[in-house]
Amino acid sequence: MQVFKAYFKIIKKNLPMLIMYLIIFLSVVIGVTASNRTQEMVSFSTSKSDLALINDDQGAVLADGLVSYIEQNAHIINVGEGEDAQKDALFYEEIDYILRIPKGFSEGFIAGKSVQLEQTKGIDQTAGIQLEMLLNRFLNTASLYAKHGGQLTQAEIVEKTTKDLSTETPVEVKTSESGLSNADLIAYFFNYASYSTIIILIFGISTFMLVFNKSFIKQRTMCSPLSNRQVFFQRLAGDFCLTLVLWAITAACAFIVHGEDLLSINGALWFLNLFIFSMVCLSVSFLLGSLIKSKNSLSAAANTIALGSSFLCGAFVPQYLLGEGVQTVAQFIPTYWYIRGNNLIAGLKNFNAETLSPVLITFVIEIGFFTAITAISMVINKQRRVEAFA
């Protein structure tokens, strides 16, 4: 097993670079998972704005009723006397709004005259809009009673208006039902794993092939008692072991991040999809190693393939946000079908032939890519061996 041992000696020298990409992958997915979980909405509560209220129409029933309604739905802040103190409080964001009820407002409002409240908004436009909506609700309802309620007194108008506005609508926050509580986050984990898987395998497998294909090493290997078949299968065993180790590490990281959510049929399908895609990446890496002849070219090709496929196929940007033209091109890249499979698995609730068939189709397409790329690599390597003996 001389070739097999040499394989992992070369991998060991390049281990820091491979670990760096793995750390980048874990940092991103753990950060995204943590931020989404902390931002999860678990309850709903009405927010109240802060305002300064000056009532110059004190004693009028309508004005007092309006003040009482505002007190129930907002915070009235005492910022001191004088216009300057109020404006300073508004500027320093101690309050969101200044409301003044002018003298004679209630009497003019009931009589149907054009009377206005004096309002000054602060920087927080949302708070200002919220307070205006509160005022409009009260005044519009009171106006209806004043115009069409017959000979109602101010007290009766305020009473009826307050009663109508006291009716509350219950708010119920619902979450969508799913086979897994964190299905989208888990799918994102496996989607992003496509980047780390392909770039680590390209650097690992192709780096070995760059070293092994050097003329003096190849000549020494050809002079050894090992047959070409033995050399090939030892190299293949090294590639498969590296791929299997990376798959196991990624799977372990998935369990660390998402835990028991992966102990399900969905989880098994995600792991199977990742394994198939890892084998596709192995074939891509083997093909690239057969074509690349320098480390600089390898670095450029690895980053181009890994980043390009991740952006085009939906690892970094969700597939549903990609344009039709981009998705049409992406369908010729195996990463697209791997990510499509992950997204389909995330939506699985029932498991039968009808629901599983779209997922299995993505698996078959990935296996087709693996077979085709491997065949091309074998042809290229055989041609290189013939040229070496010529």
C-alpha positions in Angstrom: 0.0 0.0 0.0 2.9 2.3 -0.8 0.8 4.6 -3.0 -2.0 4.7 -0.4 0.4 5.7 2.4 2.1 8.4 0.2 -1.4 9.7 -0.6 -2.1 10.7 3.1 1.4 12.0 3.6 0.7 14.6 0.9 -2.8 15.3 2.4 -1.2 15.8 5.8 1.1 18.5 4.4 -1.9 20.3 3.0 -4.1 19.8 6.1 -4.0 23.4 7.4 -5.5 24.7 4.1 -8.2 22.1 4.1 -9.0 22.8 7.8 -9.2 26.5 7.0 -12.0 26.0 4.5 -13.8 23.7 6.9 -13.7 26.4 9.6 -15.0 29.0 7.2 -17.9 26.7 6.4 -18.8 26.0 10.1 -18.5 29.7 11.1 -21.0 30.8 8.4 -23.6 28.0 9.0 -23.4 28.3 12.8 -23.7 32.1 12.6 -26.8 31.9 10.3 -28.4 29.2 12.4 -27.9 31.2 15.7 -29.1 34.5 14.3 -32.3 32.9 12.8 -33.1 31.1 16.0 -32.7 34.2 18.2 -34.9 36.3 15.8 -37.7 33.7 15.9 -41.0 35.4 16.8 -42.7 33.7 19.8 -45.2 36.3 20.8 -47.0 39.4 19.7 -47.5 42.6 21.8 -48.7 46.1 20.9 -46.1 48.8 21.0 -46.8 52.2 22.5 -45.3 55.5 21.5 -44.2 58.4 23.7 -45.7 61.8 23.3 -46.0 65.2 25.0 -49.7 66.2 25.3 -50.9 69.8 25.9 -54.6 70.1 26.5 -55.7 73.7 26.3 -59.4 72.6 26.1 -59.5 71.1 29.6 -62.9 70.7 31.0 -64.5 69.9 27.7 -65.8 66.3 27.8 -64.7 65.4 24.2 -61.1 66.7 24.8 -60.9 64.9 28.1 -62.2 61.7 26.5 -59.6 62.0 23.8 -56.8 62.4 26.4 -58.1 59.3 28.3 -58.1 57.3 25.0 -54.5 58.4 24.2 -53.4 57.4 27.8 -54.6 53.9 27.2 -52.7 53.5 23.9 -49.6 55.6 24.3 -47.2 56.9 26.9 -47.8 60.6 27.8 -44.4 62.0 28.9 -44.0 65.2 31.0 -41.1 67.1 29.4 -41.7 70.3 31.3 -43.4 73.6 30.5 -42.7 75.7 27.4 -42.4 75.1 23.7 -38.6 75.0 23.8 -38.6 72.1 26.4 -41.0 70.2 24.2 -39.0 70.7 21.0 -35.7 69.8 22.8 -37.3 66.5 24.0 -38.4 65.8 20.5 -34.9 66.5 19.1 -33.2 64.2 21.6 -35.8 61.5 21.0 -37.2 61.5 24.5 -40.6 61.7 22.8 -41.9 60.8 19.4 -44.7 63.3 19.0 -46.1 66.6 20.4 -49.9 67.0 20.4 -51.7 70.1 21.4 -55.5 70.3 21.7 -56.4 73.9 21.1 -59.0 75.7 23.3 -62.5 75.4 21.8 -61.6 72.3 19.9 -64.4 70.1 21.4 -67.2 72.6 20.8 -66.1 73.3 17.3 -65.7 69.6 16.5 -69.2 68.8 17.7 -70.6 71.7 15.7 -69.0 70.3 12.6 -66.5 73.2 12.2 -63.1 72.7 10.6 -60.9 72.5 13.7 -57.4 71.0 13.8 -55.2 69.4 16.4 -51.6 70.8 16.5 -49.2 68.0 15.8 -45.4 67.9 15.6 -43.7 64.6 14.5 -40.3 63.5 15.6 -37.6 61.5 13.8 -39.3 58.2 14.2 -41.9 58.4 11.4 -43.4 55.1 12.3 -44.4 56.3 15.8 -45.9 59.4 14.3 -48.0 57.4 11.9 -49.1 55.1 14.7 -50.3 58.1 16.8 -52.0 59.7 13.9 -53.9 56.5 13.3 -55.0 56.5 17.0 -56.3 60.0 16.7 -58.1 59.4 13.4 -59.8 56.3 14.8 -61.2 58.3 17.8 -62.1 61.4 15.9 -63.7 59.7 12.9 -65.8 57.5 15.2 -66.8 60.5 17.3 -67.6 62.5 14.1 -70.0 59.8 13.0 -71.9 59.9 16.3 -72.0 63.7 16.2 -73.4 63.8 12.7 -75.8 60.9 12.7 -76.4 60.0 16.4 -79.2 62.5 16.9 -79.0 65.0 19.8 -76.2 63.2 21.7 -74.3 65.1 24.3 -70.5 65.2 24.3 -70.5 62.7 27.2 -72.7 60.2 25.3 -70.5 60.6 22.2 -67.3 59.9 24.2 -68.9 56.9 25.9 -70.1 55.3 22.6 -66.8 56.1 20.9 -64.8 54.6 23.7 -67.0 51.5 23.8 -66.6 50.9 20.1 -62.8 51.4 20.1 -62.4 49.1 23.2 -63.2 46.0 21.0 -59.9 44.2 20.5 -59.1 41.6 17.8 -57.1 38.6 19.2 -53.8 38.1 17.4 -52.6 34.5 16.9 -49.1 33.9 15.5 -48.9 30.7 13.6 -45.9 28.8 12.3 -46.1 26.7 9.2 -46.3 23.0 9.8 -43.2 21.0 8.7 -41.8 17.6 9.2 -38.9 19.3 11.0 -39.0 22.4 13.1 -35.8 23.8 11.5 -36.1 22.3 8.1 -35.1 25.5 6.2 -32.1 26.0 8.4 -31.0 22.4 8.0 -31.4 22.6 4.2 -29.3 25.8 4.3 -26.6 23.9 6.2 -26.4 21.1 3.6 -26.7 23.6 0.7 -23.7 25.6 2.0 -21.8 22.3 2.6 -21.6 22.0 -1.2 -19.1 24.8 -1.2 -16.8 23.3 1.5 -17.1 19.8 0.1 -16.1 20.6 -3.5 -13.3 23.0 -2.7 -11.7 20.7 0.0 -11.9 17.6 -2.3 -10.5 19.5 -5.2 -7.5 20.8 -3.2 -7.0 17.4 -1.5 -7.3 15.0 -4.5 -5.9 17.3 -7.2 -2.9 18.3 -5.1 -2.0 14.6 -4.7 -2.3 14.1 -8.5 -0.1 17.1 -9.2 2.6 15.6 -7.0 2.1 12.0 -8.3 2.1 13.1 -12.0 5.5 14.7 -11.8 7.7 13.0 -14.4 10.4 11.7 -12.0 7.8 10.3 -9.5 5.8 8.7 -12.3 8.9 7.1 -13.7 9.9 5.7 -10.4 6.4 4.3 -9.9 6.5 2.7 -13.3 9.8 1.0 -12.4 8.3 -0.3 -9.2 6.9 -3.9 -8.9 3.4 -2.4 -8.6 1.2 -2.9 -11.6 -0.8 0.0 -13.1 -3.9 -1.6 -11.8 -2.5 -1.7 -8.2 -1.4 1.9 -8.4 -4.8 3.0 -9.7 -6.8 1.2 -7.1 -4.6 2.5 -4.3 -5.1 6.0 -5.5 -8.8 5.4 -5.8 -8.9 4.0 -2.2 -7.1 7.2 -1.0 -9.6 9.4 -2.9 -12.6 7.4 -1.4 -11.2 7.5 2.1 -10.6 11.3 2.0 -14.2 11.7 0.6 -15.6 9.5 3.3 -13.8 11.3 6.1 -15.0 14.7 4.8 -18.6 13.4 4.6 -18.4 12.0 8.1 -17.0 15.3 9.5 -19.7 17.3 7.8 -22.3 14.9 9.1 -21.0 15.2 12.6 -21.1 19.0 12.3 -24.7 18.8 11.2 -25.5 16.8 14.3 -23.7 19.3 16.5 -25.6 22.3 15.0 -29.1 20.7 14.6 -29.1 17.7 16.9 -32.1 15.5 17.1 -33.9 17.2 14.2 -31.7 15.0 11.9 -32.9 11.7 13.5 -35.6 11.3 11.0 -36.2 10.1 7.4 -35.5 13.7 6.2 -32.2 13.6 8.0 -31.3 10.2 6.4 -32.1 11.6 2.9 -30.0 14.7 3.5 -27.0 12.6 4.5 -27.5 10.3 1.5 -27.7 13.3 -0.8 -24.5 14.7 0.7 -22.8 11.4 0.2 -23.8 11.1 -3.5 -22.7 14.7 -4.1 -19.4 14.0 -2.3 -18.8 11.2 -4.8 -19.6 13.7 -7.7 -17.1 16.1 -6.2 -14.5 13.2 -6.1 -15.0 12.7 -9.8 -14.7 16.4 -10.6 -11.6 16.6 -8.5 -10.1 13.6 -10.3 -10.9 15.1 -13.7 -9.4 18.4 -12.7 -6.3 16.7 -11.3 -5.8 15.0 -14.7 -5.9 18.3 -16.5 -4.2 20.8 -14.2 -0.4 20.9 -14.2 0.5 23.7 -11.7 -0.5 24.7 -8.2 -1.4 28.2 -9.3 -3.7 26.9 -12.0 -5.2 24.5 -9.4 -6.0 27.3 -6.9 -7.7 29.4 -9.6 -9.7 26.5 -11.0 -10.8 25.3 -7.5 -12.0 28.7 -6.4 -13.7 29.4 -9.7 -15.6 26.1 -9.7 -16.5 26.2 -6.0 -17.7 29.8 -5.9 -19.2 29.8 -9.4 -21.3 26.7 -8.8 -22.3 27.9 -5.3 -23.6 31.3 -6.6 -25.2 29.9 -9.8 -26.8 26.8 -8.2 -28.4 28.3 -5.1 -25.9 27.6 -2.2 -25.4 31.3 -1.4 -28.6 32.7 -3.0 -31.8 30.6 -2.7 -32.8 28.9 -5.9 -36.3 30.6 -6.0 -34.6 34.0 -6.3 -32.5 33.0 -9.3 -33.7 34.0 -12.7 -35.0 31.5 -15.3 -31.9 32.0 -17.5 -29.5 31.4 -14.5 -31.5 28.2 -13.5 -31.4 26.9 -17.1 -27.6 27.2 -17.1 -27.3 25.8 -13.6 -29.2 22.6 -14.6 -26.0 21.5 -16.4 -24.1 21.7 -13.1 -24.4 18.8 -10.5 -24.5 21.2 -7.6 -27.9 22.5 -8.8 -29.5 19.1 -8.5 -27.8 18.5 -5.1 -29.3 21.7 -3.7 -32.7 21.1 -5.4 -32.7 17.7 -3.7 -32.0 19.3 -0.3 -34.8 21.8 -0.8 -37.3 19.1 -1.8 -36.3 17.0 1.3 -37.0 20.1 3.5 -40.6 20.2 2.3 -41.3 16.4 2.8 -44.0 15.6 5.4 -45.4 12.4 3.9 -43.2 9.6 2.5 -44.6 7.7 -0.4 -43.7 7.0 -4.0 -45.3 10.2 -5.2 -43.6 12.5 -2.7 -40.2 10.8 -2.9 -39.9 10.5 -6.7 -38.8 14.1 -7.2 -36.0 13.6 -4.6 -34.9 10.3 -6.1 -34.8 11.9 -9.6 -32.2 14.4 -8.3 -30.2 11.5 -6.8 -30.2 9.7 -10.2 -29.2 12.9 -12.0 -26.2 13.3 -9.6 -25.2 9.7 -10.1 -25.4 10.3 -13.9 -23.0 13.3 -13.5 -20.7 11.1 -11.4 -20.7 8.3 -14.1 -20.1 10.7 -17.0 -17.3 12.7 -15.3 -15.6 9.5 -14.1 -15.7 8.0 -17.6 -14.2 11.2 -19.1 -11.4 11.1 -16.5 -10.6 7.5 -17.2 -10.3 8.2 -20.9 -8.0 11.1 -20.3 -5.8 9.2 -17.9 -5.6 6.2 -20.3 -4.5 8.6 -23.1 -1.9 10.1 -20.8 -0.5 6.6 -20.0 -0.3 5.7 -23.7 1.5 9.0 -24.5 3.9 8.3 -21.6 4.9 4.9 -23.2 5.1 6.3 -26.7 
